[in-house]
């Protein structure tokens, strides 16, 4: 067995198709609720990531005949968390318990030394073999995140209209703005503080720095989502002065148009307590039923300790389809770049939707 290093920028369609098939076979065992990857979706995700910063490289385990047995994606953030490598690994089910995962884990640790990053993070589905594997290799649990799914074609339910009326009454002092696609340039600078409210989301014991939200980063996010063939829908709440107070963002997958992802929902601290989070998400769902009638599922992530937004998602009818245990470990390396990290206590009083990990 050999471990091959592949820069994502050099990944071709044939290799992506092979790895996507392996990824799908692994998920069929570990996470059957996950979307099926194609060569195209995998290439786009690996190269471009969420907002233009994708995986830096892949480590691919191959047998003597060149067949892929497993692979690991390595993300190395550059805007913040510059001492971190977030990795996500898959081993083909027939190749498990043969040392493939351990060989890739040793290679991941070796990369830490090569690039001078001393913090490893990863996640594995709760109750899957991956959790025990990561613990065996010295990673310790730092958080648990839940993936919830909503089925828009089954909405509205009895009582949803009354729920929206109550939220509208509680937030009557705000005006809502619907936006499709990139933010208008006249709004970009104003949206920075609202987008940065995601930093209030609980981290539990994950040693992550605050996201450095800038106008340029918001522009890169919009451009990246377009590259991924995602159609962006935003609902923004404006206060009496016309300043953004809260927003919610949903990305409809143009390559798999039955599916959407709930991206950030944030309410700025000074505007909490008016049921804005609930209202924005209900208004968004009503809009999507008109604009994207083919949509049958929308996924969102929350740390398990984010009780405030979980209550909103439960009220909408979201159901948990999987829980991910997130683990971390420090490794000894030379020439580590300086970085400050912190963790936020579980149960912090926040109203944010979205999973704050580099993965």
Steps between C-alpha positions, in 0.01 A plus 500: 500500500618851422372845599474740207486877551274683255457877488134571445588747225655207311210258548356385168152374420599132487660512844206696638258241361694218669507681835136604479401135451709400803348786701150379409576140597629615839198723560263219407631324811571792734252771396231385255320833544785686326484622141655293224816663364586521131838581350374851429360571847812360664736705284306819563481443875867407542636784288269783606372409847246729664634842407795442273724310741477129424698197606873555454586140414388138510685199636396191305582146616550261207575130482785358295273491196419871529142457628384763748433351845428824680569871499523798732409861420724760669379856553754761611324832571692813409274783621491380860587178686837488327628241746220257407452210261143375469494152346223273381572140408324212325606136473331270251291254707667186353843644591421577864685351797807444284708797620393740226357761737800483733742546209308807385492632858879475521523689172271774631723543807804516275339784301457693828876500541561592139273805505547604865141456618451344842123464539306217337121494483262253347148367535331161478138395507384412849510124568704440184840323511658835414451637852685210663770522231567869563507448876745213452728745321495749784223741401265610777135594468446876499143538375200327347311643204164389364388501138131576465284462193182677401259385227362818336257313274315381812449856622315695620372298794198582713602781731784636283295800388423590863868456586600743226231751602631497857860548382394786272322669788803465729729647232263761360766772518712335230468507122596190299702499181510203259819455297592242234862439401795718607453782749445834329821700525313773688429248781831314528671727753182528708467122521845439653391548863191283452698219337764526774234422762565134411797531736254492791417136420619260772824315436494279810866395535602537137810718483387721214559869444227743401427516127655812351199634311573777252322648199743321269426170673127548447567565132715186476227297667244618245736433208590154631137401545435595137798288392350207694175547303316602817210743479511732802189628673526756781245659728642803684328683785559876502445713810322838503816669370534253211801324657521121470409342834473132402513274197452143385657342191400184313694348210302285255723247325473553127660161430262322740201736496295295746752595770584823682735594780415745774804722530534768767209637696613777735332763713720781629520504876317828548204374294439169675177432686265596213460151348691615193677168450173310492333758276783511247507124463123470468495780241781327313313169489185668368710669229679178399173313461414754231842547340634142522195268506715195414687530833446196722773535764698775671781424743641703787768445766520612862730428789293295745549777758341769278168463680347826377525428127421133552170609657429703184587208273287262704207741471542494120475122495866409447600143589846376597648272232848464651732619775868563450752472781775760452841421640836674521862435593819701531815362341860607552638690200779744432450850360134528594348836397364694794123493547258564781219250550210493736194296580156630589303342781213273409157657529609855419207733436508532122270493203709367212453218252791331332788276600819687582773261399738521207344177376 
